[in-house]
Amino acid sequence: MTVSGILGDGGALSRALRGYESRPEQLSMALAVEKALSDASVLLVEAGTGTGKSLAYLVPAARSGLRVVVSTATKALGEQIVQRDLPTLARLGLHPQVALVKGLSNYVCLRRLDEHRRAIVTGAARPDPHLDAIVRWVEDTQSGDRADLEWVPDDAAIWREVTSSSDTRIGAKCRYYEQCFVTKMRRRADVAQIIVTNHHLFCADLALRSTNFGAQVLPDYDAVIFDEAHALEEVATEFFGVRLTRARAETLVRDANRAFEAAGFFVDPTRQHAIGRVLADILSANLELFTLLPRVGGRTAVGSATDSFERTLSSVGRVLLDGRAIEGPFGDAARALAAALARLSEALRDFVGGGEALLSVARRTQSTRDAIAMVLDAANPAQVVYGEPDSRGGGAIGVSPIEVGPLLRERLWSRRCSVVLTSATLCSSTPPVTTAGEILQTSQGNEGFSFVRMRLGVPKEAVELALPSPFDYGAQSALYVPRRFPEPRDEEYFEAATREIQRLVAITRGGAFVLCTSHRQMKNFAQELRRKWKYPTFVQGEAPKQALLSRFRAAGDAVLFATSSFWEGVDVPGRALRLVVIDKLPFEAPTDPVVAARIARLKDRGGEPFVSFQVPVATLALKQGFGRLIRTRSDAGIVAILDKRLLTKGYGRGMLESLPPASRCNSIEELEAFWQSVDRG
């Protein structure tokens, strides 16, 4: 059966699903994906909400006979594809072998679980109330995936002790290798035709293949489909760099101590003292390094003794240009930690044959030394070094590439395999829309896709396709931007926005997301407003994300205050969500070290960063935020953006034109009239 015979009007899908309506946009996308898979070409598809992207790429993937990796932005979307969309393929007569592949930390490690139980017996670890539940579950589970154990919280401390990781995994030398859940997962992937994973793991695979010959996370594949491809640059930025946390060295020391003790090396008091001194030096140097990070605030460039962002960033900039190593207290502390880790590596070489646990410690020690070396390599002009503190005294030190396009050209595009990038938000400006069935042509300078092409280094011969949503946004939704309103930087903005949110929520009688561009603004709005109404009010961070969403859906008239993690990948169809309020245009902070480095790079090349970088990034984020509202043909609601720059600035008007064609309202009276015309509550 052809793709048209499955997804077209009167096709197999309409017969298999009661009430299903064929979508010309879905068929157009499926035909384009089929062509890309057969030609080993690159395809970019912006498909509006409601197109049915998943089946549009899964049907041609299943029919192709190729081994296809489907990479999603989140684990939740990957699980949805496996649990909901792939069973639909079976009803269509398509039965590809499928494997869901997650990162190692999602799976219980039998060796670490056993070692943790022994450590509790010897008093080296504290008892944990969740341990018995995990032990009983491990006896029955087939997957070992912690997501299947719902009654142990996702943030429970014990998961850090008993799950797998690249640092702790030993491989075939482990006595649990054949029973290992990771081993079983990888064997399922080895024989699967469709491998469902996420961008994080896909980028980890690219990074590993480029640095370790013959090493890989995923099996070899013929094609890759990136769903929610707008998130790919951010994930690649993380995985083509390194990240050091305070907990990394602390966990290493704890596991080293246990491994030495289990191997019997502490019988000799002299040996125990020498090793204990090395481990103490690691902890001391690690504490000194992370103490240098401020306890609050966002990411900050590192490289000098001052806490001033401007002077610190300037110092790092000079280091990058002059080709010198990072100096000052930060550099001294990092080198002290590297030296202490080198002494541990030396000590471990004296205990060859000391067992699996010591072998794991040796490998982790070396990988931590390599990460510190990359942090200290400030002479590399392609990267930026930053600190990311937290209020608990932990934090992280990161190294990120300034551009991922060149890295993807080297590691992905050069492979000449089929690549499909799709999302509801790939175009940072209004693209020409391709009608259903139109023959695709290679784009030459299409402004809509130019930003994502530049950021990801997409080959110039890639084909582009922009498909509208099947939803009638003009009838189903209104976009409200108040004209007479303070700008976000004005002193009176917060008070005016608070009043406006209260008025908007009163119109729809709850059922609202209030999406904020900062945690501080979110907390301030929530604190001020939750006492002014009787609607159930939830705030991001007060409970796990999925728990908040479940309570929001169940309430029907709730108000949820949230930040960036709720701007995308959140699906609340139906009347429970009928109002989305966005406080202001979601520009990235220019003081963020990675953003600042990218701005500086564009300026060095004679570009205009605000127009060519900052506005497109904000536009894509704004489109994602808008996309939370209308999820089905029967949904109706309001999107309110409390930022008049959309109306008064040239760039704002361009951002406005990129949004779905909702009915435009500039006064509360217009908005009330619209809502009365569509509200079925």
C-alpha positions as CSV (number, residue, x, y, z in Angstrom):
1,M,0.0,0.0,0.0
2,T,1.3,3.4,-0.9
3,V,1.7,6.4,1.4
4,S,-1.2,8.0,-0.3
5,G,-3.3,4.9,0.1
6,I,-2.6,5.0,3.9
7,L,-2.9,8.7,4.7
8,G,-4.9,10.1,1.8
9,D,-8.6,10.8,1.6
10,G,-10.5,7.5,2.2
11,G,-7.2,5.7,3.0
12,A,-6.3,3.0,5.5
13,L,-5.9,5.5,8.4
14,S,-9.4,6.9,8.0
15,R,-10.7,3.3,8.0
16,A,-8.7,2.3,11.0
17,L,-9.5,5.3,13.2
18,R,-13.1,6.2,13.8
19,G,-13.8,9.8,13.2
20,Y,-10.4,10.5,11.6
21,E,-10.4,13.2,8.9
22,S,-7.7,13.1,6.3
23,R,-5.3,16.0,6.3
24,P,-3.8,17.2,3.0
25,E,-0.9,18.8,4.9
26,Q,-0.1,15.4,6.6
27,L,0.0,13.6,3.2
28,S,2.2,16.4,1.7
29,M,4.7,16.0,4.5
30,A,4.6,12.2,4.2
31,L,5.4,12.3,0.5
32,A,8.2,14.7,1.1
33,V,9.7,12.4,3.8
34,E,9.3,9.4,1.5
35,K,11.3,11.2,-1.2
36,A,14.0,12.3,1.2
37,L,14.5,8.7,2.5
38,S,14.7,7.3,-1.0
39,D,17.1,10.0,-2.2
40,A,19.3,10.1,0.9
41,S,18.7,13.9,1.0
42,V,18.1,16.5,3.6
43,L,14.5,17.9,4.2
44,L,13.3,20.7,6.5
45,V,9.6,20.7,7.3
46,E,7.7,23.3,9.3
47,A,4.3,21.6,9.9
48,G,1.8,23.6,11.9
49,T,0.2,22.2,15.0
50,G,-2.4,19.6,14.1
51,T,-0.7,18.4,11.0
52,G,0.0,15.0,12.4
53,K,3.7,15.1,12.0
54,S,4.4,11.8,13.8
55,L,2.5,9.6,11.4
56,A,3.6,11.7,8.5
57,Y,7.2,10.6,9.1
58,L,6.6,7.2,10.7
59,V,4.5,5.7,7.8
60,P,7.2,6.4,5.2
61,A,10.0,5.3,7.6
62,A,8.2,2.0,8.3
63,R,7.7,1.4,4.6
64,S,11.3,2.3,3.6
65,G,13.0,-0.8,4.9
66,L,15.8,1.5,6.1
67,R,17.1,1.6,9.7
68,V,15.7,5.0,10.9
69,V,16.5,6.9,14.1
70,V,13.6,9.1,15.3
71,S,15.1,11.7,17.6
72,T,12.7,13.8,19.8
73,A,13.3,16.8,22.0
74,T,12.0,15.1,25.1
75,K,11.8,11.6,26.6
76,A,8.1,12.1,27.0
77,L,7.6,12.6,23.3
78,G,9.6,9.5,22.5
79,E,7.4,7.5,24.9
80,Q,4.3,8.9,23.2
81,I,5.5,7.8,19.8
82,V,6.2,4.3,21.0
83,Q,3.0,3.9,23.1
84,R,0.5,5.8,20.9
85,D,1.7,6.3,17.4
86,L,3.6,3.1,16.6
87,P,0.6,0.9,17.6
88,T,-1.4,2.8,15.1
89,L,1.0,1.6,12.4
90,A,0.2,-2.0,13.3
91,R,-3.5,-1.2,12.6
92,L,-2.4,0.0,9.2
93,G,-0.6,-3.3,8.4
94,L,2.9,-1.9,9.2
95,H,4.9,-3.9,11.7
96,P,8.5,-2.5,12.0
97,Q,10.6,-3.7,14.9
98,V,10.9,-0.8,17.3
99,A,13.3,0.0,20.2
100,L,13.1,2.9,22.6
101,V,16.6,4.0,23.6
102,K,17.1,6.4,26.6
103,G,20.2,7.7,28.3
104,L,22.0,5.4,30.7
105,S,20.8,7.3,33.8
106,N,17.2,6.0,33.1
107,Y,18.2,2.4,33.8
108,V,19.0,0.7,37.1
109,C,22.5,-0.6,37.2
110,L,22.5,-4.1,38.9
111,R,26.1,-3.8,40.0
112,R,25.7,-0.4,41.6
113,L,22.4,-1.5,43.3
114,D,24.3,-4.5,44.8
115,E,27.2,-2.3,45.9
116,H,24.8,0.3,47.5
117,R,23.1,-2.5,49.4
118,R,26.5,-3.7,50.7
119,A,27.5,-0.2,51.6
120,I,24.4,0.1,53.8
121,V,25.2,-3.1,55.6
122,T,28.8,-2.0,56.3
123,G,27.6,1.5,57.4
124,A,29.4,3.2,54.4
125,A,26.0,4.5,53.1
126,R,22.8,5.6,54.8
127,P,19.6,3.5,54.5
128,D,17.0,4.8,52.1
129,P,13.3,4.3,52.4
130,H,12.9,3.6,48.6
131,L,15.5,0.9,48.4
132,D,13.3,-2.1,49.2
133,A,10.8,-1.0,46.6
134,I,13.5,-0.8,43.9
135,V,14.9,-4.2,44.8
136,R,11.4,-5.8,44.6
137,W,10.7,-4.0,41.3
138,V,14.1,-5.1,39.8
139,E,13.1,-8.7,40.3
140,D,10.1,-8.4,37.9
141,T,10.8,-5.6,35.5
142,Q,11.8,-6.3,31.9
143,S,13.0,-2.8,31.1
144,G,14.8,-1.6,34.2
145,D,13.6,1.9,33.2
146,R,13.0,4.0,36.2
147,A,10.0,5.7,34.5
148,D,8.1,2.4,35.0
149,L,8.5,2.6,38.8
150,E,6.0,5.4,39.5
151,W,5.9,5.2,43.3
152,V,9.5,6.3,43.7
153,P,9.8,10.0,43.0
154,D,11.9,11.0,39.9
155,D,14.1,13.3,42.1
156,A,14.6,10.7,44.9
157,A,18.3,10.8,46.0
158,I,18.7,7.0,45.6
159,W,18.5,7.1,41.8
160,R,21.9,8.8,41.8
161,E,23.3,5.7,43.7
162,V,21.8,2.9,41.7
163,T,21.4,4.0,38.0
164,S,23.8,3.6,35.2
165,S,26.0,6.3,33.7
166,S,28.9,6.6,31.2
167,D,31.2,7.1,34.1
168,T,30.2,4.0,36.0
169,R,29.4,1.5,33.2
170,I,32.1,-1.2,32.9
171,G,30.8,-3.1,29.9
172,A,31.5,-6.8,29.1
173,K,33.8,-7.2,32.1
174,C,30.9,-6.6,34.5
175,R,29.6,-9.7,36.2
176,Y,26.1,-8.5,35.6
177,Y,26.7,-7.8,31.9
178,E,24.2,-10.4,30.5
179,Q,21.5,-9.5,33.0
180,C,22.1,-5.7,32.5
181,F,19.1,-3.7,31.5
182,V,21.4,-1.4,29.3
183,T,22.8,-4.5,27.6
184,K,19.2,-5.7,26.8
185,M,18.1,-2.3,25.6
186,R,21.1,-2.1,23.2
187,R,20.5,-5.6,21.9
188,R,16.9,-4.6,21.1
189,A,18.2,-1.5,19.3
190,D,20.6,-3.6,17.3
191,V,17.8,-5.5,15.6
192,A,15.2,-2.7,15.4
193,Q,14.3,-1.0,12.2
194,I,13.0,2.2,13.9
195,I,15.0,3.4,16.9
196,V,13.3,6.1,19.0
197,T,15.6,8.2,21.1
198,N,16.0,11.9,22.1
199,H,18.3,14.7,20.9
200,H,20.5,14.5,24.0
201,L,21.3,10.8,23.3
202,F,21.7,11.4,19.6
203,C,24.2,14.2,20.2
204,A,26.0,12.1,22.8
205,D,26.4,9.4,20.1
206,L,27.8,12.0,17.6
207,A,30.2,13.3,20.2
208,L,31.4,9.8,21.1
209,R,31.9,8.7,17.5
210,S,34.0,11.7,16.8
211,T,36.3,11.3,19.8
212,N,36.6,7.5,20.3
213,F,37.1,5.4,17.1
214,G,34.7,2.5,17.0
215,A,32.7,3.8,20.0
216,Q,29.0,4.6,19.7
217,V,25.8,4.9,21.7
218,L,23.4,4.1,18.9
219,P,23.6,1.3,16.2
220,D,24.6,2.4,12.7
221,Y,21.6,3.8,10.9
222,D,20.5,4.9,7.3
223,A,18.4,7.9,8.2
224,V,17.6,10.2,11.1
225,I,14.4,12.2,11.7
226,F,14.5,15.0,14.2
227,D,11.1,15.8,15.6
228,E,11.0,19.2,17.4
229,A,14.2,20.1,15.5
230,H,14.1,23.7,16.7
231,A,15.6,22.4,20.0
232,L,18.6,20.7,18.3
233,E,21.0,23.6,18.5
234,E,20.6,24.0,22.3
235,V,21.1,20.3,22.9
236,A,24.1,20.1,20.6
237,T,25.7,23.0,22.4
238,E,25.6,21.0,25.6
239,F,26.9,17.8,24.2
240,F,29.7,19.1,22.1
241,G,31.1,20.7,25.3
242,V,31.7,19.5,28.8
243,R,30.0,20.0,32.1
244,L,31.6,19.7,35.5
245,T,29.5,19.6,38.7
246,R,30.6,19.7,42.3
247,A,28.8,16.4,42.8
248,R,30.8,14.7,40.1
249,A,34.1,14.7,42.1
250,E,32.3,14.1,45.4
251,T,30.6,11.0,44.0
252,L,33.9,9.8,42.5
253,V,35.7,10.1,45.9
254,R,32.9,8.2,47.6
255,D,32.9,5.4,45.0
256,A,36.7,5.3,45.1
257,N,36.7,4.9,48.8
258,R,34.1,2.0,48.6
259,A,36.0,0.3,45.8
260,F,39.4,0.4,47.6
261,E,37.7,-0.9,50.8
262,A,35.9,-3.7,48.9
263,A,39.1,-4.7,47.2
264,G,40.9,-5.1,50.5
265,F,43.5,-2.3,50.0
266,F,42.7,-0.7,53.3
267,V,44.1,-3.6,55.3
268,D,47.5,-1.8,55.2
269,P,47.2,1.4,57.4
270,T,50.0,3.1,55.5
271,R,48.3,2.5,52.2
272,Q,45.0,3.6,53.6
273,H,46.5,6.8,54.9
274,A,48.1,7.6,51.5
275,I,45.0,7.0,49.5
276,G,42.9,8.8,52.1
277,R,45.1,11.9,51.7
278,V,44.7,11.9,47.9
279,L,40.9,11.6,48.2
280,A,40.8,14.4,50.8
281,D,42.9,16.6,48.5
282,I,40.4,16.1,45.7
283,L,37.5,17.1,47.9
284,S,39.3,20.1,49.2
285,A,40.3,21.4,45.7
286,N,36.8,20.6,44.4
287,L,35.2,22.6,47.2
288,E,37.6,25.5,46.6
289,L,36.8,25.6,42.8
290,F,33.0,25.6,43.3
291,T,33.1,28.1,46.2
292,L,34.4,30.6,43.6
293,L,31.0,30.5,41.9
294,P,28.4,33.0,43.1
295,R,25.5,31.3,44.9
296,V,22.7,32.9,42.9
297,G,22.1,34.2,39.5
298,G,22.4,32.7,36.0
299,R,25.4,31.5,34.0
300,T,28.4,33.7,34.3
301,A,31.6,33.7,32.3
302,V,34.7,32.7,34.4
303,G,38.3,33.5,34.2
304,S,39.2,36.3,36.6
305,A,39.0,37.1,40.4
306,T,36.2,39.6,40.1
307,D,32.5,39.0,40.5
308,S,31.7,41.7,38.0
309,F,30.1,40.1,34.9
310,E,31.4,42.8,32.6
311,R,35.0,42.6,33.8
312,T,34.9,38.8,33.9
313,L,33.6,38.5,30.4
314,S,36.1,41.0,29.2
315,S,38.9,39.0,30.9
316,V,37.8,35.8,29.2
317,G,37.6,37.6,25.9
318,R,41.2,38.7,26.2
319,V,42.2,35.2,27.2
320,L,40.6,33.8,24.1
321,L,42.2,36.3,21.8
322,D,45.7,36.2,23.4
323,G,45.8,32.4,23.5
324,R,46.7,32.3,27.2
325,A,45.4,29.9,29.8
326,I,42.9,31.0,32.4
327,E,44.6,32.7,35.3
328,G,43.5,33.9,38.8
329,P,41.8,32.0,41.6
330,F,39.6,30.0,39.3
331,G,42.5,28.8,37.2
332,D,44.5,28.0,40.3
333,A,41.7,26.0,41.8
334,A,41.0,24.1,38.6
335,R,44.7,23.1,38.2
336,A,44.8,22.0,41.9
337,L,41.9,19.7,41.3
338,A,43.5,18.3,38.1
339,A,46.7,17.7,40.1
340,A,44.9,15.8,42.8
341,L,43.0,13.7,40.3
342,A,46.4,12.9,38.6
343,R,47.7,11.6,41.9
344,L,44.6,9.4,42.2
345,S,45.2,8.0,38.6
346,E,48.8,7.3,39.7
347,A,47.6,5.4,42.8
348,L,45.1,3.4,40.8
349,R,47.8,2.2,38.4
350,D,49.4,0.4,41.4
351,F,46.3,-1.7,41.9
352,V,45.9,-3.3,38.5
353,G,43.5,-6.2,38.7
354,G,41.8,-4.7,41.7
355,G,38.3,-5.5,40.3
356,E,35.5,-3.9,38.3
357,A,34.8,-1.1,40.7
358,L,38.4,0.2,40.7
359,L,38.4,-0.1,36.9
360,S,35.4,2.1,36.8
361,V,36.9,4.6,39.2
362,A,40.1,4.8,37.0
363,R,38.1,5.6,33.9
364,R,36.0,8.2,35.6
365,T,39.1,9.8,37.1
366,Q,40.6,10.2,33.6
367,S,37.4,11.5,32.1
368,T,37.1,14.2,34.9
369,R,40.7,15.2,34.2
370,D,39.9,15.5,30.5
371,A,37.0,17.7,31.3
372,I,39.1,20.0,33.5
373,A,41.7,20.2,30.7
374,M,39.0,21.4,28.4
375,V,37.8,24.0,30.9
376,L,41.4,25.3,31.2
377,D,41.8,25.4,27.4
378,A,40.6,29.0,27.2
379,A,42.9,29.5,24.2
380,N,40.3,27.7,22.1
381,P,38.5,30.5,20.3
382,A,35.6,28.2,19.4
383,Q,34.4,27.8,22.9
384,V,33.2,29.7,26.0
385,V,33.7,28.8,29.6
386,Y,31.1,29.6,32.2
387,G,29.9,28.9,35.7
388,E,26.3,28.0,36.6
389,P,25.8,28.3,40.3
390,D,22.9,27.2,42.5
391,S,21.7,28.2,45.9
392,R,22.6,24.9,47.5
393,G,26.4,25.4,47.1
394,G,26.7,23.0,44.2
395,G,26.5,24.3,40.7
396,A,28.4,23.5,37.5
397,I,31.2,24.7,35.2
398,G,30.5,24.3,31.6
399,V,32.4,24.6,28.3
400,S,30.2,25.1,25.2
401,P,31.0,25.7,21.5
402,I,30.0,29.1,20.3
403,E,28.7,27.6,17.0
404,V,27.4,24.1,16.4
405,G,26.9,24.4,12.7
406,P,30.6,23.5,11.8
407,L,30.5,20.6,14.3
408,L,27.3,19.2,12.7
409,R,28.7,19.7,9.2
410,E,31.7,17.5,10.3
411,R,29.8,14.9,12.3
412,L,26.3,14.6,10.7
413,W,25.9,16.3,7.3
414,S,29.1,14.8,6.0
415,R,27.7,11.3,6.5
416,R,25.4,11.7,3.4
417,C,22.5,9.9,5.1
418,S,18.9,10.9,4.9
419,V,18.1,13.6,7.4
420,V,14.6,15.1,8.1
421,L,14.2,18.1,10.5
422,T,10.6,18.9,11.4
423,S,8.9,21.1,13.9
424,A,5.9,23.4,14.2
425,T,8.5,26.2,14.6
426,L,11.4,26.1,12.2
427,C,10.8,29.4,10.3
428,S,11.8,32.6,12.1
429,S,9.8,34.6,9.6
430,T,6.7,34.0,7.5
431,P,7.7,31.4,4.8
432,P,6.0,30.8,1.6
433,V,3.5,28.0,2.2
434,T,3.6,24.9,-0.1
435,T,0.2,23.7,-1.1
436,A,-0.6,20.0,-0.8
437,G,0.8,17.9,-3.6
438,E,3.1,20.6,-5.0
439,I,6.4,19.3,-6.3
440,L,9.2,20.3,-3.9
441,Q,12.1,22.4,-5.1
442,T,15.4,23.1,-3.5
443,S,15.2,26.5,-1.7
444,Q,17.4,29.3,-2.8
445,G,17.5,32.0,-0.1
446,N,14.1,31.4,1.5
447,E,14.2,33.8,4.4
448,G,11.8,31.6,6.5
449,F,14.3,28.8,6.9
450,S,17.5,30.8,6.6
451,F,18.1,31.1,10.4
452,V,17.9,27.4,11.2
453,R,20.0,26.7,8.1
454,M,22.7,29.0,9.4
455,R,22.6,27.9,13.0
456,L,22.7,24.1,12.2
457,G,25.0,24.3,9.2
458,V,22.3,22.6,7.0
459,P,23.6,21.8,3.5
460,K,22.6,24.3,0.8
461,E,21.0,21.6,-1.3
462,A,18.5,20.7,1.5
463,V,14.8,20.8,0.4
464,E,12.3,23.0,2.4
465,L,8.6,22.5,2.9
466,A,6.3,24.8,4.9
467,L,2.8,23.5,5.7
468,P,0.1,25.5,7.5
469,S,-1.9,24.1,10.4
470,P,-5.3,22.6,9.5
471,F,-6.8,24.6,12.4
472,D,-8.9,27.7,11.7
473,Y,-7.0,30.1,14.0
474,G,-9.1,33.1,13.0
475,A,-12.3,31.4,14.2
476,Q,-10.8,29.5,17.1
477,S,-8.4,32.0,18.7
478,A,-7.8,35.6,19.4
479,L,-4.4,37.4,19.8
480,Y,-4.5,40.3,22.2
481,V,-1.7,42.9,22.4
482,P,-2.6,46.0,24.4
483,R,-1.6,49.2,22.7
484,R,-1.7,51.6,25.7
485,F,0.7,49.7,28.0
486,P,4.1,50.3,29.7
487,E,7.1,48.7,28.1
488,P,8.6,45.8,30.2
489,R,11.5,48.0,31.4
490,D,9.2,50.7,32.7
491,E,8.7,51.0,36.5
492,E,4.9,50.8,36.2
493,Y,5.0,47.6,34.0
494,F,4.6,45.0,36.8
495,E,1.6,46.7,38.3
496,A,0.0,47.2,34.9
497,A,0.7,43.6,33.9
498,T,-0.7,42.3,37.2
499,R,-4.0,44.1,36.7
500,E,-4.2,43.0,33.0
501,I,-3.6,39.3,34.0
502,Q,-6.4,39.5,36.5
503,R,-8.8,41.0,34.0
504,L,-7.9,38.4,31.4
505,V,-8.3,35.5,33.8
506,A,-11.7,36.9,34.7
507,I,-12.8,36.9,31.1
508,T,-12.2,33.1,30.6
509,R,-12.9,32.3,34.3
510,G,-9.6,30.5,34.7
511,G,-8.1,27.8,32.5
512,A,-4.9,29.9,32.0
513,F,-1.2,29.5,31.5
514,V,0.8,32.6,32.6
515,L,4.1,32.1,30.8
516,C,7.0,34.2,32.1
517,T,10.5,34.9,30.8
518,S,12.1,34.7,34.2
519,H,11.6,32.8,37.4
520,R,11.6,36.0,39.4
521,Q,8.8,37.5,37.4
522,M,6.9,34.3,37.6
523,K,7.1,34.2,41.4
524,N,6.2,37.9,41.7
525,F,3.1,37.5,39.6
526,A,2.0,34.3,41.4
527,Q,2.5,35.9,44.8
528,E,0.6,39.0,43.9
529,L,-2.3,37.3,42.1
530,R,-3.1,34.0,43.7
531,R,-4.7,35.9,46.7
532,K,-6.9,37.9,44.4
533,W,-9.0,35.1,43.0
534,K,-10.4,31.7,44.0
535,Y,-9.2,29.7,41.0
536,P,-6.8,26.8,41.8
537,T,-3.3,28.3,41.3
538,F,-0.2,26.3,40.6
539,V,3.4,27.5,40.3
540,Q,6.2,25.8,38.5
541,G,8.6,24.2,41.0
542,E,6.0,23.6,43.7
543,A,5.5,20.0,42.3
544,P,6.9,17.9,39.5
545,K,6.0,19.1,36.0
546,Q,3.7,16.2,35.1
547,A,2.0,16.4,38.5
548,L,1.2,20.1,37.9
549,L,-0.1,19.4,34.5
550,S,-2.4,16.6,35.8
551,R,-3.8,18.8,38.5
552,F,-4.3,21.7,36.0
553,R,-6.2,19.5,33.5
554,A,-8.3,18.0,36.3
555,A,-9.2,21.3,37.8
556,G,-10.7,22.8,34.6
557,D,-10.5,26.4,35.9
558,A,-6.9,26.6,37.2
559,V,-4.2,29.1,36.6
560,L,-0.6,27.9,36.2
561,F,2.4,30.2,36.4
562,A,5.5,28.9,34.6
563,T,8.7,29.7,32.7
564,S,10.5,28.3,29.7
565,S,10.0,24.6,30.4
566,F,6.3,25.0,29.8
567,W,6.7,27.1,26.6
568,E,7.0,23.9,24.5
569,G,6.3,20.2,24.7
570,V,3.2,20.7,26.8
571,D,-0.1,19.4,25.5
572,V,-3.3,20.4,27.2
573,P,-6.1,19.9,24.6
574,G,-9.7,20.8,25.4
575,R,-11.3,23.5,27.6
576,A,-8.9,23.1,30.5
577,L,-6.5,25.6,28.7
578,R,-8.3,28.5,27.1
579,L,-6.0,31.4,27.9
580,V,-2.3,31.8,27.4
581,V,-0.7,35.0,28.8
582,I,2.9,35.7,27.8
583,D,4.5,38.5,29.9
584,K,7.0,39.8,27.3
585,L,8.9,38.9,24.2
586,P,11.2,36.0,25.1
587,F,14.6,37.5,24.2
588,E,17.6,35.5,25.6
589,A,19.6,37.4,28.2
590,P,22.5,39.1,26.4
591,T,24.6,38.6,29.6
592,D,24.4,34.8,29.3
593,P,28.0,33.8,28.4
594,V,27.0,31.6,25.5
595,V,24.7,34.2,24.0
596,A,27.2,36.9,24.6
597,A,29.9,34.9,22.8
598,R,27.6,34.3,19.9
599,I,26.8,38.0,19.7
600,A,30.5,38.9,19.8
601,R,31.2,36.4,17.0
602,L,28.6,37.9,14.8
603,K,29.9,41.4,15.4
604,D,33.4,40.3,14.6
605,R,32.1,39.2,11.2
606,G,30.4,42.5,10.6
607,G,26.9,41.2,11.2
608,E,24.1,42.8,13.2
609,P,23.4,40.3,16.0
610,F,20.1,41.7,17.1
611,V,18.5,41.3,13.7
612,S,20.2,38.1,12.6
613,F,20.3,36.2,15.9
614,Q,18.4,37.6,18.9
615,V,15.2,38.4,17.1
616,P,14.9,35.0,15.2
617,V,15.6,33.1,18.5
618,A,12.9,35.1,20.3
619,T,10.5,34.6,17.4
620,L,10.8,30.8,17.5
621,A,10.3,30.8,21.2
622,L,7.2,33.1,20.9
623,K,5.7,30.8,18.3
624,Q,6.2,27.8,20.7
625,G,4.5,29.7,23.5
626,F,1.5,30.6,21.2
627,G,1.4,26.9,20.2
628,R,0.3,25.8,23.7
629,L,-3.3,27.1,23.1
630,I,-4.9,25.4,20.2
631,R,-4.3,21.6,20.1
632,T,-7.5,20.2,18.4
633,R,-10.1,21.5,15.9
634,S,-12.6,22.0,18.8
635,D,-10.3,24.1,21.0
636,A,-10.9,27.9,21.4
637,G,-9.1,30.5,23.4
638,I,-7.0,33.6,23.8
639,V,-3.3,34.4,23.6
640,A,-2.4,37.6,25.3
641,I,1.1,39.1,24.9
642,L,1.7,42.0,27.3
643,D,4.4,43.6,25.3
644,K,3.5,46.5,23.0
645,R,6.8,46.3,21.2
646,L,5.0,43.8,18.9
647,L,3.0,46.8,17.7
648,T,5.5,49.7,18.0
649,K,8.9,48.2,16.9
650,G,9.8,47.1,13.4
651,Y,11.1,43.8,14.6
652,G,8.0,43.4,16.7
653,R,5.7,43.7,13.7
654,G,7.8,41.0,12.0
655,M,7.5,38.7,14.9
656,L,3.7,39.3,15.0
657,E,3.4,38.3,11.3
658,S,5.2,35.0,12.1
659,L,2.4,33.9,14.5
660,P,-0.7,32.0,13.5
661,P,-3.5,34.1,11.9
662,A,-5.6,34.5,15.0
663,S,-8.2,37.2,15.3
664,R,-6.4,40.4,16.4
665,C,-7.7,42.3,19.4
666,N,-6.2,45.5,20.9
667,S,-8.8,46.2,23.6
668,I,-10.4,44.3,26.4
669,E,-13.8,45.1,25.0
670,E,-12.9,43.4,21.7
671,L,-11.5,40.5,23.6
672,E,-14.7,40.1,25.6
673,A,-16.8,40.1,22.5
674,F,-14.7,37.5,20.9
675,W,-14.8,35.2,23.9
676,Q,-18.6,35.5,24.1
677,S,-18.8,34.4,20.5
678,V,-16.7,31.2,20.9
679,D,-17.1,30.1,24.5
680,R,-19.0,26.9,24.8
681,G,-18.6,26.6,28.6
